[in-house]
Amino acid sequence: MTASLEPSSPILFYDGECGLCARSVQWCLDRDRRSRLRFAPLQGSTYAALEVADKPLDLDSVVLFDDGAVHVRSEAVLRLLRHIGGGWGVWGRVGRIVPRCVRDASYRFIARRRHRWFGAADRCRLPTAAESARFLR
């Protein structure tokens, strides 16, 4: 495993062409006060080089690489909230009350419509120098 894929440093893989995904990354950047999360597009070389069991090959889900494993859909979102911490971490724990099949069905409902509702990621905020270091290719 390369230094950029240390299991102790969570990486959020997102669809680099999706407007909702781009907004979600910005949301995470604004709230991750400990700067723990790193980000990389699913279409990038970091994701291509990721060699773990159960790695999704389709681009219809957010993927969180955390503790040496990949997590998708609602599980990725709940773990992401826990990493952000504060009140969001509480939501990450409370969300587990909802059965995974219901959470994932809701996730898929939004994922199927995300391009229509949010468009393409044609414009993104330029990251600061500190934020740029958190982005992988």
Order of alpha helices (4+ residues) and beta strands (2+ residues): beta-alpha-beta-alpha-beta-beta-alpha-alpha-alpha-alpha
